[in-house]
Amino acid sequence: MKNIYLVANWKSNKTVSESLEWIRNFKFQISNFKLNDKIIIILCAPFTISAVLQEEITKLHLPIYVGAQNLSLFPSGPYTGEVSGEMLKGLATHCIVGHSERRQNFGETNTIVNQKIFNTLEQSLVPIVCVGETLEEKEQGLTEKIVEDQLKGSLKNITKEQMSHILISYEPLWAISKGDGKGKTATPDDAEEMHIFIRDTLATMYPTEERENFSILYGGSVNKDNVKSLMQKPNINGYLVGGASLDPEHFSKIIEAFSSYV
């Protein structure tokens, strides 16, 4: 059985005190069931609370990895306000790269995402590389073209060995909370269909790699109510959870569902 990755993305939320309260509440919530050792929990928090979270997670002996939500395009140096990959080393084990909000709101191109993947790998961090289409692109029938272009552009010159350390997350913008979805949500069949397409595309890019070896997550308004139907899809290896991860009880319900299933 492959690992299942459950990644919480807090985005620009949580103060130090709020994050400590979340961690302590979360420990209480998961004490009510047995965690499956195939479930990898990654908490992608703001830079400002990463160190405090790491300290508290260690203190409470929680099976959680701390991840980052982004990193600088530049190395350490005279780049005011930037957080380089080198600065993240020791604070995080994973890093989200190319999230749709970064692509859409901050103009991150495939070229920029590609460089950030290399920056992440250089510091022995695991990149969680996001791809996905907008509602307009979906309605124009461009979903597969957009996702294929993002995969090939973002992973340019990434070797087979490097690819073995990368997670891919499919996150259609139209299904993300507070995105441009206008109430639309992806069905489990929608998600599975795109995961098959992504897996097939990666298999053509890395023809000597077994297609089952690629770890592909789904992100797009995942919550405790829809996760049970999503988890039955064989090509989905985990989930990038946004809004639902802000509530420790809600997030623990998602983990509990998997603990009783895998």
Short mmCIF file of the C-alpha atoms (twelve columns), coordinates in Angstrom:
data_MODEL
# 
_entry.id   MODEL 
# 
loop_
_atom_site.group_PDB 
_atom_site.id 
_atom_site.type_symbol 
_atom_site.label_atom_id 
_atom_site.label_alt_id 
_atom_site.label_comp_id 
_atom_site.label_asym_id 
_atom_site.label_seq_id 
_atom_site.Cartn_x 
_atom_site.Cartn_y 
_atom_site.Cartn_z 
_atom_site.pdbx_PDB_model_num 
ATOM 1   C CA . MET A 1   0.000   0.000  0.000   1 
ATOM 2   C CA . LYS A 2   1.446   3.389  -1.019  1 
ATOM 3   C CA . ASN A 3   1.642   6.245  1.417   1 
ATOM 4   C CA . ILE A 4   -1.313  8.621  1.565   1 
ATOM 5   C CA . TYR A 5   -0.310  12.277 1.903   1 
ATOM 6   C CA . LEU A 6   -2.625  14.622 3.790   1 
ATOM 7   C CA . VAL A 7   -1.276  18.155 3.395   1 
ATOM 8   C CA . ALA A 8   -2.797  21.066 5.303   1 
ATOM 9   C CA . ASN A 9   -2.327  24.477 3.691   1 
ATOM 10  C CA . TRP A 10  -3.078  27.242 6.167   1 
ATOM 11  C CA . LYS A 11  -2.310  29.986 3.627   1 
ATOM 12  C CA . SER A 12  -2.140  33.444 5.300   1 
ATOM 13  C CA . ASN A 13  -3.826  32.373 8.509   1 
ATOM 14  C CA . LYS A 14  -2.921  31.698 12.169  1 
ATOM 15  C CA . THR A 15  -0.988  33.735 14.691  1 
ATOM 16  C CA . VAL A 16  1.534   32.092 17.026  1 
ATOM 17  C CA . SER A 17  -1.043  31.646 19.784  1 
ATOM 18  C CA . GLU A 18  -3.676  30.357 17.347  1 
ATOM 19  C CA . SER A 19  -1.284  27.818 15.882  1 
ATOM 20  C CA . LEU A 20  -0.320  26.494 19.334  1 
ATOM 21  C CA . GLU A 21  -4.000  26.177 20.222  1 
ATOM 22  C CA . TRP A 22  -4.588  24.289 16.950  1 
ATOM 23  C CA . ILE A 23  -1.771  21.818 17.628  1 
ATOM 24  C CA . ARG A 24  -2.936  21.059 21.170  1 
ATOM 25  C CA . ASN A 25  -6.546  20.641 20.043  1 
ATOM 26  C CA . PHE A 26  -5.417  18.450 17.151  1 
ATOM 27  C CA . LYS A 27  -3.519  16.140 19.509  1 
ATOM 28  C CA . PHE A 28  -6.683  15.723 21.556  1 
ATOM 29  C CA . GLN A 29  -8.767  14.995 18.441  1 
ATOM 30  C CA . ILE A 30  -6.480  12.283 17.041  1 
ATOM 31  C CA . SER A 31  -6.193  10.590 20.432  1 
ATOM 32  C CA . ASN A 32  -9.693  9.254  19.769  1 
ATOM 33  C CA . PHE A 33  -8.556  6.892  16.982  1 
ATOM 34  C CA . LYS A 34  -5.502  4.941  15.838  1 
ATOM 35  C CA . LEU A 35  -3.414  6.623  13.160  1 
ATOM 36  C CA . ASN A 36  -2.439  4.484  10.194  1 
ATOM 37  C CA . ASP A 37  1.325   4.558  9.613   1 
ATOM 38  C CA . LYS A 38  0.770   4.868  5.847   1 
ATOM 39  C CA . ILE A 39  -0.700  8.355  6.330   1 
ATOM 40  C CA . ILE A 40  1.865   11.151 6.008   1 
ATOM 41  C CA . ILE A 41  0.586   14.373 7.608   1 
ATOM 42  C CA . ILE A 42  2.226   17.616 6.450   1 
ATOM 43  C CA . LEU A 43  1.282   20.991 7.913   1 
ATOM 44  C CA . CYS A 44  2.210   23.842 5.543   1 
ATOM 45  C CA . ALA A 45  2.166   26.899 7.755   1 
ATOM 46  C CA . PRO A 46  3.171   30.554 7.312   1 
ATOM 47  C CA . PHE A 47  6.885   31.258 7.713   1 
ATOM 48  C CA . THR A 48  6.197   33.305 10.857  1 
ATOM 49  C CA . ILE A 49  5.059   30.311 12.904  1 
ATOM 50  C CA . SER A 50  7.062   27.431 11.422  1 
ATOM 51  C CA . ALA A 51  9.686   27.350 14.192  1 
ATOM 52  C CA . VAL A 52  7.103   27.539 16.983  1 
ATOM 53  C CA . LEU A 53  5.034   24.791 15.366  1 
ATOM 54  C CA . GLN A 54  8.050   22.543 14.925  1 
ATOM 55  C CA . GLU A 55  8.985   22.967 18.578  1 
ATOM 56  C CA . GLU A 56  5.463   22.181 19.791  1 
ATOM 57  C CA . ILE A 57  5.069   19.179 17.458  1 
ATOM 58  C CA . THR A 58  8.328   17.745 18.793  1 
ATOM 59  C CA . LYS A 59  7.321   18.444 22.385  1 
ATOM 60  C CA . LEU A 60  3.964   16.671 21.940  1 
ATOM 61  C CA . HIS A 61  5.473   13.775 19.917  1 
ATOM 62  C CA . LEU A 62  3.041   14.298 17.063  1 
ATOM 63  C CA . PRO A 63  3.540   12.476 13.724  1 
ATOM 64  C CA . ILE A 64  3.440   15.677 11.675  1 
ATOM 65  C CA . TYR A 65  5.904   17.152 9.191   1 
ATOM 66  C CA . VAL A 66  6.111   20.932 8.877   1 
ATOM 67  C CA . GLY A 67  6.061   22.294 5.348   1 
ATOM 68  C CA . ALA A 68  6.357   25.729 3.761   1 
ATOM 69  C CA . GLN A 69  3.872   27.325 1.372   1 
ATOM 70  C CA . ASN A 70  6.427   28.987 -0.871  1 
ATOM 71  C CA . LEU A 71  10.099  29.890 -1.164  1 
ATOM 72  C CA . SER A 72  12.094  32.595 -2.878  1 
ATOM 73  C CA . LEU A 73  13.170  32.440 -6.474  1 
ATOM 74  C CA . PHE A 74  16.509  33.789 -5.236  1 
ATOM 75  C CA . PRO A 75  19.249  32.358 -3.006  1 
ATOM 76  C CA . SER A 76  20.120  33.905 0.355   1 
ATOM 77  C CA . GLY A 77  21.388  37.460 -0.066  1 
ATOM 78  C CA . PRO A 78  20.210  41.043 -0.600  1 
ATOM 79  C CA . TYR A 79  16.562  40.242 -1.315  1 
ATOM 80  C CA . THR A 80  14.548  42.114 1.307   1 
ATOM 81  C CA . GLY A 81  11.469  40.253 2.479   1 
ATOM 82  C CA . GLU A 82  12.328  36.995 0.692   1 
ATOM 83  C CA . VAL A 83  12.668  33.590 2.375   1 
ATOM 84  C CA . SER A 84  15.213  31.416 0.603   1 
ATOM 85  C CA . GLY A 85  15.333  27.641 0.495   1 
ATOM 86  C CA . GLU A 86  18.470  27.701 2.631   1 
ATOM 87  C CA . MET A 87  16.562  29.604 5.340   1 
ATOM 88  C CA . LEU A 88  13.840  26.934 5.305   1 
ATOM 89  C CA . LYS A 89  16.236  24.062 5.894   1 
ATOM 90  C CA . GLY A 90  15.678  22.783 9.412   1 
ATOM 91  C CA . LEU A 91  12.288  24.499 9.637   1 
ATOM 92  C CA . ALA A 92  10.495  22.487 6.959   1 
ATOM 93  C CA . THR A 93  10.681  19.145 5.194   1 
ATOM 94  C CA . HIS A 94  8.294   19.957 2.324   1 
ATOM 95  C CA . CYS A 95  7.425   23.047 0.305   1 
ATOM 96  C CA . ILE A 96  4.410   23.882 -1.858  1 
ATOM 97  C CA . VAL A 97  5.576   25.209 -5.226  1 
ATOM 98  C CA . GLY A 98  3.424   26.824 -7.907  1 
ATOM 99  C CA . HIS A 99  0.180   26.943 -5.950  1 
ATOM 100 C CA . SER A 100 -2.617  28.297 -8.128  1 
ATOM 101 C CA . GLU A 101 -2.849  31.424 -5.966  1 
ATOM 102 C CA . ARG A 102 0.837   32.075 -6.590  1 
ATOM 103 C CA . ARG A 103 0.395   31.508 -10.330 1 
ATOM 104 C CA . GLN A 104 -2.752  33.613 -10.544 1 
ATOM 105 C CA . ASN A 105 -2.114  36.436 -8.057  1 
ATOM 106 C CA . PHE A 106 1.671   36.780 -8.181  1 
ATOM 107 C CA . GLY A 107 2.374   35.988 -11.822 1 
ATOM 108 C CA . GLU A 108 4.394   32.820 -11.265 1 
ATOM 109 C CA . THR A 109 5.083   31.274 -14.652 1 
ATOM 110 C CA . ASN A 110 6.138   27.705 -15.368 1 
ATOM 111 C CA . THR A 111 9.703   29.003 -15.687 1 
ATOM 112 C CA . ILE A 112 9.584   30.527 -12.212 1 
ATOM 113 C CA . VAL A 113 7.998   27.393 -10.763 1 
ATOM 114 C CA . ASN A 114 10.686  25.291 -12.426 1 
ATOM 115 C CA . GLN A 115 13.482  27.309 -10.803 1 
ATOM 116 C CA . LYS A 116 11.746  27.128 -7.432  1 
ATOM 117 C CA . ILE A 117 11.555  23.334 -7.716  1 
ATOM 118 C CA . PHE A 118 15.318  23.230 -8.232  1 
ATOM 119 C CA . ASN A 119 15.794  25.610 -5.276  1 
ATOM 120 C CA . THR A 120 13.666  23.305 -3.123  1 
ATOM 121 C CA . LEU A 121 15.488  20.135 -4.157  1 
ATOM 122 C CA . GLU A 122 18.860  21.809 -3.610  1 
ATOM 123 C CA . GLN A 123 18.001  22.125 0.086   1 
ATOM 124 C CA . SER A 124 16.716  18.510 0.300   1 
ATOM 125 C CA . LEU A 125 13.123  19.700 0.719   1 
ATOM 126 C CA . VAL A 126 10.286  17.788 -0.946  1 
ATOM 127 C CA . PRO A 127 8.449   19.957 -3.509  1 
ATOM 128 C CA . ILE A 128 4.661   19.705 -3.671  1 
ATOM 129 C CA . VAL A 129 4.146   20.984 -7.217  1 
ATOM 130 C CA . CYS A 130 0.674   22.295 -8.045  1 
ATOM 131 C CA . VAL A 131 -1.029  22.290 -11.455 1 
ATOM 132 C CA . GLY A 132 -4.571  23.082 -12.496 1 
ATOM 133 C CA . GLU A 133 -6.863  25.054 -14.779 1 
ATOM 134 C CA . THR A 134 -9.181  28.025 -14.279 1 
ATOM 135 C CA . LEU A 135 -12.951 27.849 -14.761 1 
ATOM 136 C CA . GLU A 136 -12.648 29.728 -18.071 1 
ATOM 137 C CA . GLU A 137 -10.019 27.310 -19.352 1 
ATOM 138 C CA . LYS A 138 -12.161 24.353 -18.302 1 
ATOM 139 C CA . GLU A 139 -15.222 25.725 -20.097 1 
ATOM 140 C CA . GLN A 140 -13.133 26.244 -23.249 1 
ATOM 141 C CA . GLY A 141 -12.064 22.591 -23.174 1 
ATOM 142 C CA . LEU A 142 -8.439  23.497 -22.451 1 
ATOM 143 C CA . THR A 143 -7.991  21.565 -19.209 1 
ATOM 144 C CA . GLU A 144 -5.660  18.858 -20.516 1 
ATOM 145 C CA . LYS A 145 -3.572  21.300 -22.582 1 
ATOM 146 C CA . ILE A 146 -3.115  23.676 -19.626 1 
ATOM 147 C CA . VAL A 147 -2.195  20.916 -17.190 1 
ATOM 148 C CA . GLU A 148 0.164   19.241 -19.666 1 
ATOM 149 C CA . ASP A 149 1.905   22.570 -20.357 1 
ATOM 150 C CA . GLN A 150 2.238   23.211 -16.618 1 
ATOM 151 C CA . LEU A 151 3.685   19.757 -15.990 1 
ATOM 152 C CA . LYS A 152 6.194   19.923 -18.825 1 
ATOM 153 C CA . GLY A 153 7.172   23.541 -18.134 1 
ATOM 154 C CA . SER A 154 7.392   23.215 -14.362 1 
ATOM 155 C CA . LEU A 155 9.342   19.931 -14.504 1 
ATOM 156 C CA . LYS A 156 11.717  20.947 -17.301 1 
ATOM 157 C CA . ASN A 157 15.128  19.274 -16.889 1 
ATOM 158 C CA . ILE A 158 13.995  17.459 -13.744 1 
ATOM 159 C CA . THR A 159 15.629  14.026 -13.785 1 
ATOM 160 C CA . LYS A 160 13.986  10.704 -13.035 1 
ATOM 161 C CA . GLU A 161 15.869  10.521 -9.741  1 
ATOM 162 C CA . GLN A 162 14.756  14.031 -8.768  1 
ATOM 163 C CA . MET A 163 11.181  13.221 -9.791  1 
ATOM 164 C CA . SER A 164 11.127  10.403 -7.232  1 
ATOM 165 C CA . HIS A 165 11.320  13.104 -4.519  1 
ATOM 166 C CA . ILE A 166 8.486   15.254 -5.899  1 
ATOM 167 C CA . LEU A 167 4.757   15.243 -5.135  1 
ATOM 168 C CA . ILE A 168 2.290   16.577 -7.722  1 
ATOM 169 C CA . SER A 169 -0.991  18.157 -6.676  1 
ATOM 170 C CA . TYR A 170 -3.871  18.692 -9.100  1 
ATOM 171 C CA . GLU A 171 -5.904  21.664 -7.909  1 
ATOM 172 C CA . PRO A 172 -8.456  23.072 -10.354 1 
ATOM 173 C CA . LEU A 173 -8.939  26.749 -9.550  1 
ATOM 174 C CA . TRP A 174 -12.681 26.461 -10.098 1 
ATOM 175 C CA . ALA A 175 -12.950 23.991 -7.211  1 
ATOM 176 C CA . ILE A 176 -10.841 25.854 -4.665  1 
ATOM 177 C CA . SER A 177 -12.517 27.603 -1.752  1 
ATOM 178 C CA . LYS A 178 -12.805 31.360 -2.338  1 
ATOM 179 C CA . GLY A 179 -11.440 30.943 -5.856  1 
ATOM 180 C CA . ASP A 180 -13.392 31.684 -9.031  1 
ATOM 181 C CA . GLY A 181 -15.428 28.481 -8.744  1 
ATOM 182 C CA . LYS A 182 -18.781 30.200 -8.258  1 
ATOM 183 C CA . GLY A 183 -20.098 27.253 -6.266  1 
ATOM 184 C CA . LYS A 184 -18.799 24.534 -8.577  1 
ATOM 185 C CA . THR A 185 -17.081 21.488 -7.074  1 
ATOM 186 C CA . ALA A 186 -15.138 18.667 -8.673  1 
ATOM 187 C CA . THR A 187 -16.773 15.252 -8.523  1 
ATOM 188 C CA . PRO A 188 -14.669 12.218 -7.573  1 
ATOM 189 C CA . ASP A 189 -14.912 11.096 -11.208 1 
ATOM 190 C CA . ASP A 190 -13.662 14.522 -12.404 1 
ATOM 191 C CA . ALA A 191 -10.694 14.270 -10.075 1 
ATOM 192 C CA . GLU A 192 -9.897  10.657 -10.969 1 
ATOM 193 C CA . GLU A 193 -10.067 11.383 -14.708 1 
ATOM 194 C CA . MET A 194 -7.528  14.184 -14.396 1 
ATOM 195 C CA . HIS A 195 -5.277  12.140 -12.137 1 
ATOM 196 C CA . ILE A 196 -5.175  9.429  -14.789 1 
ATOM 197 C CA . PHE A 197 -4.293  12.066 -17.388 1 
ATOM 198 C CA . ILE A 198 -1.524  13.487 -15.175 1 
ATOM 199 C CA . ARG A 199 -0.171  9.999  -14.478 1 
ATOM 200 C CA . ASP A 200 -0.168  9.203  -18.202 1 
ATOM 201 C CA . THR A 201 1.565   12.496 -19.018 1 
ATOM 202 C CA . LEU A 202 4.263   11.863 -16.405 1 
ATOM 203 C CA . ALA A 203 4.721   8.349  -17.789 1 
ATOM 204 C CA . THR A 204 5.506   9.806  -21.217 1 
ATOM 205 C CA . MET A 205 7.944   12.275 -19.637 1 
ATOM 206 C CA . TYR A 206 9.641   9.536  -17.599 1 
ATOM 207 C CA . PRO A 207 9.124   6.398  -19.719 1 
ATOM 208 C CA . THR A 208 11.388  4.173  -17.610 1 
ATOM 209 C CA . GLU A 209 9.469   4.937  -14.432 1 
ATOM 210 C CA . GLU A 210 6.494   2.838  -13.344 1 
ATOM 211 C CA . ARG A 211 3.382   5.018  -13.651 1 
ATOM 212 C CA . GLU A 212 2.177   3.805  -10.242 1 
ATOM 213 C CA . ASN A 213 5.273   5.303  -8.615  1 
ATOM 214 C CA . PHE A 214 4.171   8.898  -9.197  1 
ATOM 215 C CA . SER A 215 2.488   10.406 -6.129  1 
ATOM 216 C CA . ILE A 216 -0.369  12.667 -7.215  1 
ATOM 217 C CA . LEU A 217 -2.532  14.550 -4.718  1 
ATOM 218 C CA . TYR A 218 -5.849  16.291 -5.178  1 
ATOM 219 C CA . GLY A 219 -6.613  19.797 -3.932  1 
ATOM 220 C CA . GLY A 220 -9.944  21.524 -4.397  1 
ATOM 221 C CA . SER A 221 -12.292 22.050 -1.443  1 
ATOM 222 C CA . VAL A 222 -11.490 18.693 0.159   1 
ATOM 223 C CA . ASN A 223 -13.450 18.252 3.391   1 
ATOM 224 C CA . LYS A 224 -14.754 15.587 5.776   1 
ATOM 225 C CA . ASP A 225 -17.979 15.244 3.754   1 
ATOM 226 C CA . ASN A 226 -16.476 14.511 0.328   1 
ATOM 227 C CA . VAL A 227 -13.219 12.797 1.270   1 
ATOM 228 C CA . LYS A 228 -14.798 9.347  1.654   1 
ATOM 229 C CA . SER A 229 -15.948 9.341  -1.955  1 
ATOM 230 C CA . LEU A 230 -12.620 10.762 -3.173  1 
ATOM 231 C CA . MET A 231 -10.515 8.237  -1.271  1 
ATOM 232 C CA . GLN A 232 -11.982 5.346  -3.239  1 
ATOM 233 C CA . LYS A 233 -10.336 6.563  -6.451  1 
ATOM 234 C CA . PRO A 234 -7.160  4.509  -7.059  1 
ATOM 235 C CA . ASN A 235 -5.142  7.190  -8.871  1 
ATOM 236 C CA . ILE A 236 -5.373  9.753  -6.047  1 
ATOM 237 C CA . ASN A 237 -2.517  9.361  -3.559  1 
ATOM 238 C CA . GLY A 238 -3.426  12.121 -1.136  1 
ATOM 239 C CA . TYR A 239 -4.997  15.528 -0.639  1 
ATOM 240 C CA . LEU A 240 -4.002  19.166 -0.333  1 
ATOM 241 C CA . VAL A 241 -6.530  20.553 2.151   1 
ATOM 242 C CA . GLY A 242 -7.098  24.297 2.429   1 
ATOM 243 C CA . GLY A 243 -9.960  25.815 4.406   1 
ATOM 244 C CA . ALA A 244 -10.946 22.560 6.108   1 
ATOM 245 C CA . SER A 245 -7.478  22.278 7.656   1 
ATOM 246 C CA . LEU A 246 -7.906  25.488 9.661   1 
ATOM 247 C CA . ASP A 247 -10.213 23.641 12.048  1 
ATOM 248 C CA . PRO A 248 -8.308  20.895 13.930  1 
ATOM 249 C CA . GLU A 249 -11.478 18.893 14.513  1 
ATOM 250 C CA . HIS A 250 -12.439 19.007 10.832  1 
ATOM 251 C CA . PHE A 251 -8.934  18.098 9.680   1 
ATOM 252 C CA . SER A 252 -8.755  15.225 12.165  1 
ATOM 253 C CA . LYS A 253 -12.040 13.864 10.763  1 
ATOM 254 C CA . ILE A 254 -10.407 13.661 7.331   1 
ATOM 255 C CA . ILE A 255 -7.448  11.793 8.827   1 
ATOM 256 C CA . GLU A 256 -9.755  9.492  10.783  1 
ATOM 257 C CA . ALA A 257 -11.611 8.582  7.601   1 
ATOM 258 C CA . PHE A 258 -8.349  7.457  6.016   1 
ATOM 259 C CA . SER A 259 -7.133  5.684  9.145   1 
ATOM 260 C CA . SER A 260 -10.168 3.438  9.024   1 
ATOM 261 C CA . TYR A 261 -9.909  2.882  5.269   1 
ATOM 262 C CA . VAL A 262 -6.276  2.293  4.249   1 
# 
